[in-house]
Amino acid sequence: MDLWYTEKQTDSFGITAKVKETYVREQTDFQDLSMIETEEWGTMLTLDGMVMTTVRDEFVYHEMVAHPALVTHPNPENVLVVGGGDGGVIREIMKHPKVKKAVLVDIDGKVIEYSKKYLPTIAGELDNPRVEVIVNDGYMHIHDHKNTYDVIMVDSTEPVGPAVELFTKGFYQGIYDALKEDGIFVAQTDNPWFKADLIQTVNRDVKEIFPIVRVYSANIPTYPSGLWTFTMGSKKHDPLQVEEASIPEFPTKYYTARLHKAAFVLPKFVEDLIK
């Protein structure tokens, strides 16, 4: 008998993957965590029934959270990642030699623990000496660190459970205050097919706080609809003003210097959402 994992993305739509083995199924203090081996996507981390990452396609999300902001900021020495306990965004940040310190704050230590064990190609930089890992509430960390970071990246789940407060205007204001005078933040902001209202709300809230706001997208096949958006808020630096020739070469599988500006070219129906 075949075993399949299904993520119900709406009440009437989902995706499914054939499972080879289940490594972990645990109710942590914060969420339902599973680490499973799939036929198509390799090892897969799920939280509360939602796919967080897979070995096969993780590079798209992690590269697109990290690199657009880091090449936009001229000197991103101190970087914060809220969430992201799998370590993928940290791995990409470590490709930038200008970064002196990256702090990861995830509320659920079990995500970090199991990612190190079952997702070593993703979590492999969590022990880098330039990285500090803190198991705590990212919302409170930001509140307690005014004018501290050059770049803040919000690598959260969808707005359910402990991640709900990471999609509020108060959180974005806290991020603004935690950034230095020319700071940049970026957050994953879900998909325009099923979460159009969320994208509109986030865009409106961020525009009321940051003078420069840009939305960009990427294709991530195991995320709902496959079309994923990210929202960047910046105090001074515009990602659309970055010269392609100024972007240094570093190893990637999705992000490139040529793709940088192209990612901000949105389908019309997504453009219409954020007008």
C-alpha positions as CSV (number, residue, x, y, z in Angstrom):
1,M,0.0,0.0,0.0
2,D,1.4,3.4,-1.0
3,L,1.6,6.2,1.5
4,W,1.0,9.8,0.3
5,Y,1.4,13.1,2.1
6,T,-1.2,15.7,1.1
7,E,-1.2,19.4,1.9
8,K,-4.7,20.9,1.7
9,Q,-3.9,24.3,0.4
10,T,-7.5,25.4,0.2
11,D,-10.7,23.7,1.2
12,S,-10.9,22.3,-2.3
13,F,-7.3,22.1,-3.6
14,G,-4.1,20.5,-2.5
15,I,-0.8,18.9,-3.5
16,T,0.3,15.4,-2.8
17,A,3.6,13.5,-2.7
18,K,4.4,9.8,-2.4
19,V,6.2,9.1,0.9
20,K,9.1,6.7,1.2
21,E,9.7,7.1,4.9
22,T,8.7,9.2,7.9
23,Y,11.6,10.3,10.1
24,V,9.9,12.5,12.6
25,R,6.3,13.3,13.5
26,E,6.1,15.4,16.7
27,Q,3.9,18.0,18.3
28,T,6.4,20.5,19.5
29,D,5.5,23.3,22.0
30,F,4.4,25.4,19.0
31,Q,3.4,23.3,16.0
32,D,3.0,19.9,14.4
33,L,6.4,19.0,12.9
34,S,7.1,16.3,10.3
35,M,10.2,15.3,8.6
36,I,9.5,12.9,5.7
37,E,11.3,11.3,2.8
38,T,9.4,11.7,-0.5
39,E,9.9,10.1,-3.9
40,E,9.8,13.3,-5.9
41,W,11.2,16.0,-3.6
42,G,13.6,14.2,-1.3
43,T,13.5,15.1,2.4
44,M,10.6,17.4,3.2
45,L,9.9,19.5,6.3
46,T,6.3,20.2,7.1
47,L,4.8,22.4,9.9
48,D,1.1,22.3,10.8
49,G,0.4,20.4,7.6
50,M,2.2,22.8,5.3
51,V,5.3,22.2,3.2
52,M,8.2,24.4,4.5
53,T,11.0,23.1,2.5
54,T,12.3,20.2,0.4
55,V,15.8,19.2,-0.6
56,R,15.0,19.4,-4.3
57,D,13.5,22.9,-4.6
58,E,14.6,24.7,-1.4
59,F,17.3,26.7,-3.2
60,V,14.8,28.9,-4.9
61,Y,13.1,30.2,-1.8
62,H,16.3,30.6,0.3
63,E,18.2,32.4,-2.4
64,M,15.3,34.7,-3.2
65,V,14.9,35.7,0.5
66,A,18.5,36.4,0.9
67,H,20.2,37.8,-2.2
68,P,18.0,40.6,-3.5
69,A,18.3,42.5,-0.2
70,L,21.9,41.7,0.4
71,V,23.0,43.0,-3.0
72,T,20.8,46.1,-2.7
73,H,22.4,47.1,0.6
74,P,25.9,48.5,0.1
75,N,27.3,47.2,3.4
76,P,25.1,44.6,5.1
77,E,27.3,43.8,8.0
78,N,24.7,42.8,10.6
79,V,21.8,40.7,9.4
80,L,18.8,39.2,11.3
81,V,16.7,36.2,10.2
82,V,13.4,35.8,12.0
83,G,12.2,32.2,11.7
84,G,14.1,30.2,9.2
85,G,15.2,27.4,11.6
86,D,16.0,25.1,8.8
87,G,19.0,27.3,8.1
88,G,18.6,27.8,4.4
89,V,18.5,31.6,4.4
90,I,21.5,31.6,6.8
91,R,23.4,29.4,4.3
92,E,22.8,31.9,1.5
93,I,23.7,34.9,3.7
94,M,27.1,33.3,4.5
95,K,27.9,33.6,0.8
96,H,28.3,37.3,1.3
97,P,31.7,38.3,2.8
98,K,30.5,41.7,3.8
99,V,28.2,40.1,6.4
100,K,30.1,40.1,9.7
101,K,27.3,38.6,11.8
102,A,24.0,36.9,11.1
103,V,21.6,36.3,13.9
104,L,18.8,33.7,13.5
105,V,15.9,33.8,15.9
106,D,13.4,31.0,15.7
107,I,10.8,30.3,18.3
108,D,10.9,26.5,17.9
109,G,14.2,24.9,18.7
110,K,12.9,21.5,17.4
111,V,12.9,22.9,13.8
112,I,16.6,23.7,14.2
113,E,17.4,20.4,15.9
114,Y,15.7,18.2,13.3
115,S,17.0,20.3,10.3
116,K,20.5,19.8,11.4
117,K,19.9,16.1,11.6
118,Y,17.8,15.5,8.5
119,L,18.6,18.5,6.3
120,P,22.3,18.9,6.5
121,T,22.7,20.5,3.1
122,I,20.3,23.2,4.1
123,A,21.3,23.7,7.8
124,G,25.0,23.3,7.3
125,E,26.0,26.9,8.1
126,L,24.1,27.2,11.4
127,D,27.4,26.4,13.2
128,N,29.4,29.0,11.2
129,P,31.3,31.3,13.7
130,R,29.6,34.3,12.0
131,V,26.2,33.0,13.0
132,E,24.4,33.3,16.3
133,V,21.3,31.1,16.8
134,I,18.8,32.1,19.3
135,V,15.7,30.1,20.3
136,N,13.2,32.8,21.2
137,D,10.3,34.9,20.0
138,G,11.4,36.9,16.9
139,Y,8.7,39.6,17.5
140,M,10.2,40.3,21.0
141,H,13.8,40.2,19.7
142,I,13.0,42.9,17.2
143,H,11.3,45.0,19.9
144,D,14.4,44.7,22.1
145,H,17.0,45.6,19.4
146,K,16.4,49.2,18.1
147,N,18.7,50.6,15.4
148,T,20.7,47.3,15.3
149,Y,20.5,45.6,11.9
150,D,21.4,46.5,8.3
151,V,19.1,43.8,6.9
152,I,16.2,41.9,8.5
153,M,14.7,38.9,6.7
154,V,11.4,37.3,7.8
155,D,11.4,33.6,6.9
156,S,8.1,32.7,8.5
157,T,5.5,30.1,7.9
158,E,2.1,31.2,6.5
159,P,0.1,33.4,8.9
160,V,-1.1,30.6,11.2
161,G,-0.1,29.6,14.7
162,P,3.0,31.4,16.1
163,A,3.5,33.2,12.8
164,V,0.3,35.2,12.9
165,E,1.9,38.2,14.6
166,L,4.7,38.3,11.9
167,F,2.2,39.6,9.4
168,T,1.0,42.7,11.4
169,K,1.6,46.4,10.9
170,G,3.0,46.6,14.4
171,F,5.6,44.0,13.5
172,Y,6.7,45.9,10.4
173,Q,7.0,49.1,12.5
174,G,9.2,47.1,14.9
175,I,11.3,46.0,12.0
176,Y,11.7,49.6,10.9
177,D,12.8,50.6,14.3
178,A,15.3,47.7,14.6
179,L,16.9,48.7,11.3
180,K,19.7,51.2,11.0
181,E,19.1,54.5,9.1
182,D,19.6,52.8,5.7
183,G,18.2,49.4,6.5
184,I,16.3,47.0,4.4
185,F,13.8,44.2,5.3
186,V,12.3,41.4,3.2
187,A,9.5,39.0,4.0
188,Q,7.9,36.1,2.2
189,T,4.3,37.2,1.5
190,D,2.7,34.1,0.2
191,N,1.0,33.6,-3.2
192,P,-1.4,35.7,-5.3
193,W,-3.7,32.9,-6.3
194,F,-5.0,32.0,-2.8
195,K,-3.8,34.8,-0.6
196,A,-4.4,38.0,-2.7
197,D,-5.9,39.7,0.4
198,L,-2.8,39.0,2.4
199,I,-0.5,40.5,-0.2
200,Q,-2.6,43.6,-0.5
201,T,-2.7,44.1,3.3
202,V,1.0,43.6,3.7
203,N,1.8,45.9,0.9
204,R,-0.5,48.6,2.2
205,D,0.9,48.3,5.8
206,V,4.6,48.3,4.6
207,K,4.0,51.3,2.4
208,E,2.8,53.3,5.4
209,I,6.1,52.7,7.1
210,F,8.9,52.4,4.5
211,P,9.5,54.9,1.7
212,I,10.6,52.3,-0.8
213,V,8.5,49.1,-1.2
214,R,9.0,46.5,-3.9
215,V,7.3,43.2,-4.5
216,Y,9.1,40.4,-6.4
217,S,8.3,36.8,-7.2
218,A,9.8,33.3,-7.8
219,N,8.6,29.9,-8.9
220,I,8.6,27.4,-6.0
221,P,6.8,24.2,-7.1
222,T,6.0,22.8,-3.6
223,Y,4.5,26.0,-2.3
224,P,0.8,26.8,-2.9
225,S,0.2,27.6,-6.6
226,G,4.0,27.6,-7.4
227,L,4.0,31.4,-7.7
228,W,5.5,33.0,-4.6
229,T,5.9,36.6,-3.6
230,F,8.3,38.5,-1.4
231,T,8.0,42.1,-0.2
232,M,11.0,44.3,0.4
233,G,10.8,47.5,2.4
234,S,13.8,49.9,2.4
235,K,14.7,53.1,4.1
236,K,17.1,54.4,1.3
237,H,18.2,51.8,-1.2
238,D,16.1,50.8,-4.1
239,P,16.6,47.3,-5.5
240,L,15.6,48.5,-8.9
241,Q,18.6,50.9,-9.0
242,V,21.2,48.1,-8.5
243,E,23.5,47.9,-11.5
244,E,23.8,44.3,-12.8
245,A,27.6,44.8,-13.2
246,S,27.9,45.6,-9.5
247,I,26.4,42.3,-8.3
248,P,29.3,39.9,-7.3
249,E,29.4,36.3,-8.4
250,F,28.6,33.7,-5.9
251,P,27.3,30.1,-6.2
252,T,23.6,29.9,-6.8
253,K,21.1,27.8,-8.6
254,Y,18.2,30.3,-9.2
255,Y,19.2,33.8,-8.4
256,T,21.6,35.6,-10.9
257,A,22.6,39.2,-11.5
258,R,20.4,39.2,-14.6
259,L,17.5,37.8,-12.7
260,H,17.7,40.5,-10.0
261,K,15.7,43.2,-11.7
262,A,13.6,40.7,-13.7
263,A,12.2,39.2,-10.5
264,F,10.5,42.6,-9.8
265,V,8.6,42.4,-13.1
266,L,5.2,41.0,-12.0
267,P,2.3,39.5,-13.9
268,K,-0.4,42.1,-14.4
269,F,-2.9,40.5,-12.0
270,V,-0.2,40.7,-9.3
271,E,0.6,44.3,-10.2
272,D,-3.1,45.1,-9.9
273,L,-3.2,43.7,-6.4
274,I,-0.6,46.2,-5.1
275,K,-1.6,49.4,-6.9
